[in-house]
Amino acid sequence: MSRAIRLLIVDDHPMVRRGLTELFEGEEDIEVVAAAADGEEAIATAAAAAPDVVLMDISMPGMSGIEAARRVLDACPETNVVMLTSFHDHEKVIESLDSGAVGYLLKEADSEELLRGVRAAAAGDSPLSAKAARAVLSARHERSPIDDLTGRELDVLRLVGRGLANKQVAWRLGISEKTVKAHMTSIFHRLGVADRTQAALWAQRHDLL
C-alpha cells in the first residue's frame, strides 16, 4: 500500500478546520498531519511537518493565504498548495496561482470535489473549481499581456522593438544594462516569448513602436 497523502489544513474558523479535518481523516489514503489557524502557524507547521498538500484558506486576518502560500513554498518547495475560499473572482484566482498554488477550490464545493482536489494535487495535477476555471478563462479573454507590463517594461519593449541593443536601451532610459536584462526577463515571461527577437516582433505586431 502506498504512503498516505500528508495534508495540512489552514483556516481561521475553528468549525471549518474541524469539519475539514473530520472529512479527510475518514479517508484511508489521507493523513491530516496538522490544522493551522493562520498564516504564521501554517508556515511553521509546514516547515516542521513537510506535508504533501496544504489546503489553504485565502482570507485570514493578518497574513493572507496568498502570502502564506508563497512563504510555505519558499520553505517547502516540494509541497503542493491548494487555495480554498468562498471567492471566485478572476483576480483572486490568478493571484493565487501566481503565488505558486497548484489549484483553487471553493468552500461551497461538495465533499467529493474536495477529496478529488487534494488527491489530484498530491498526484501533481492542478485542481481548479469549475467557477474558478471560468473566471480564469474570462480574464484571459478580457486582458491583454500589455495590461501586465509595467510602464518601464513597456519603455524597454518599445526600444527593443526598434532594434536597440541592451546597452543602447540602458543609455536611452538612464538605467543600468543589468536592469534592462532584468526587465527583458520579465517581459519574456509576461508575453510568453523565448527571446528578444520574438519580443521585438510582438511589439511590432501590437503597434507599440
C-alpha positions in Angstrom: 0.0 0.0 0.0 1.3 3.4 -0.9 2.1 6.1 1.7 -0.9 8.2 2.7 -1.1 11.8 1.5 0.1 14.1 4.2 -2.3 17.0 4.4 -2.1 20.3 6.3 -5.3 22.3 6.7 -5.2 26.0 7.2 -8.3 28.0 8.1 -9.0 30.7 10.7 -12.5 29.4 11.5 -12.4 26.6 14.1 -15.6 24.9 12.8 -14.3 24.9 9.3 -11.0 23.4 10.4 -12.8 20.7 12.4 -15.2 19.9 9.6 -12.4 19.6 7.1 -10.3 17.5 9.5 -13.2 15.1 10.0 -13.8 14.8 6.3 -10.2 14.0 5.4 -9.5 11.8 8.4 -12.2 9.5 7.2 -10.1 8.6 4.2 -7.6 5.8 4.3 -5.2 7.4 1.8 -5.1 10.8 3.5 -3.4 11.7 6.8 -4.1 15.1 8.4 -0.8 16.0 9.9 -2.0 19.3 11.4 -4.6 22.1 11.2 -3.3 25.7 11.5 -5.4 28.7 12.3 -3.4 31.4 10.5 -0.6 32.1 8.0 2.2 32.2 10.5 1.2 28.9 12.1 0.9 27.4 8.6 4.4 28.4 7.7 5.9 27.0 10.9 3.8 23.8 10.7 4.6 23.2 7.1 8.3 23.5 7.8 8.1 21.0 10.6 5.7 18.5 9.1 6.6 18.7 5.4 3.1 18.0 4.1 2.4 16.8 0.6 -0.6 19.1 0.3 -1.6 22.3 2.0 -5.3 23.2 1.8 -5.0 27.0 2.4 -7.8 29.4 3.3 -7.3 32.6 1.2 -8.9 35.1 3.5 -7.5 35.2 7.0 -6.8 38.0 9.5 -3.2 39.2 9.4 -1.3 37.4 6.7 -3.4 36.4 3.7 -3.5 32.9 2.5 -1.8 34.0 -0.8 1.2 35.4 1.1 1.3 32.4 3.4 1.3 30.1 0.3 4.3 32.0 -1.1 6.2 31.6 2.2 5.2 27.9 2.6 6.5 27.2 -0.8 9.8 29.0 -0.1 10.3 26.8 2.9 8.9 23.6 1.3 9.2 23.7 -2.5 8.0 20.1 -2.8 4.7 20.8 -1.1 1.6 21.5 -3.3 -0.7 24.3 -2.1 -4.4 24.3 -3.0 -6.3 27.5 -2.1 -9.7 27.1 -0.5 -12.0 30.1 -0.4 -15.5 31.5 -0.9 -14.3 33.9 -3.6 -14.3 33.1 -7.3 -13.4 36.4 -8.9 -10.7 36.1 -11.5 -8.2 38.4 -9.7 -8.1 36.2 -6.6 -7.8 33.1 -8.8 -4.9 34.5 -10.8 -3.2 36.0 -7.8 -3.4 32.6 -6.0 -2.0 30.7 -9.0 0.8 33.3 -9.3 1.7 32.7 -5.7 2.7 29.2 -6.7 -0.5 27.4 -5.6 -1.4 24.5 -7.9 -5.1 24.7 -7.5 -8.1 26.7 -6.3 -11.2 25.2 -4.7 -14.3 26.8 -3.3 -15.7 26.3 0.2 -19.1 25.6 -1.4 -17.7 22.5 -3.1 -19.1 19.2 -2.0 -17.0 16.6 -0.1 -16.2 14.6 -3.2 -14.8 17.6 -5.1 -12.5 18.5 -2.1 -11.3 14.9 -1.8 -10.6 14.7 -5.6 -8.8 18.1 -5.4 -6.4 17.0 -2.6 -5.7 13.7 -4.4 -5.1 15.5 -7.7 -2.7 18.0 -6.1 -0.8 15.2 -4.5 -0.5 13.5 -7.9 0.9 16.6 -9.4 -2.2 17.8 -11.1 -3.9 21.2 -10.8 -7.4 21.0 -9.3 -9.4 24.1 -10.2 -13.1 24.5 -9.4 -15.4 25.0 -12.4 -16.3 28.5 -11.4 -12.6 29.4 -10.8 -11.8 28.0 -14.3 -14.4 30.1 -15.9 -13.1 33.2 -14.1 -9.6 32.5 -15.4 -10.8 31.9 -18.9 -12.9 35.1 -18.8 -9.9 37.1 -17.5 -7.7 35.8 -20.3 -10.2 36.9 -22.9 -10.6 40.3 -21.3 -6.9 41.0 -20.6 -4.0 41.6 -23.0 -0.4 40.8 -22.0 0.1 44.6 -22.4 -2.0 45.0 -19.3 0.5 43.0 -17.2 3.6 45.1 -18.3 4.8 47.9 -16.1 5.4 51.3 -17.6 9.2 50.7 -17.6 8.8 47.3 -19.2 6.7 49.0 -22.0 9.5 51.6 -22.5 12.1 48.8 -22.8 9.9 46.7 -25.1 9.3 49.7 -27.4 13.1 50.4 -27.7 13.8 46.7 -28.3 11.2 46.6 -31.0 13.1 49.4 -32.7 16.2 47.3 -32.8 18.2 48.9 -29.9 20.6 46.7 -28.0 20.5 46.4 -24.3 23.4 49.0 -23.8 21.5 51.5 -26.0 18.2 50.9 -24.2 20.0 51.4 -20.9 21.5 54.7 -22.1 18.2 56.0 -23.5 16.3 55.2 -20.3 19.1 56.2 -17.8 19.2 52.8 -16.2 21.9 50.1 -16.0 22.3 47.4 -18.6 21.7 44.8 -15.8 18.4 46.4 -15.1 17.5 46.2 -18.8 18.3 42.5 -18.7 16.0 42.0 -15.7 13.2 43.8 -17.4 13.7 41.7 -20.5 13.4 38.5 -18.5 10.2 39.7 -17.0 8.9 40.8 -20.5 9.7 37.3 -21.9 7.7 35.7 -19.1 4.7 38.1 -19.4 4.5 37.9 -23.2 5.2 34.1 -23.4 8.1 34.6 -25.8 11.6 33.0 -25.7 14.0 35.7 -26.8 14.4 39.4 -27.7 13.7 38.8 -31.4 10.3 37.3 -30.6 9.7 40.2 -28.2 10.6 42.7 -30.9 8.2 41.1 -33.3 5.5 41.0 -30.7 5.9 44.8 -30.1 5.7 45.5 -33.9 2.6 43.3 -34.4 0.9 45.1 -31.5 1.8 48.6 -32.8 3.9 49.6 -29.7 6.5 51.4 -31.8 
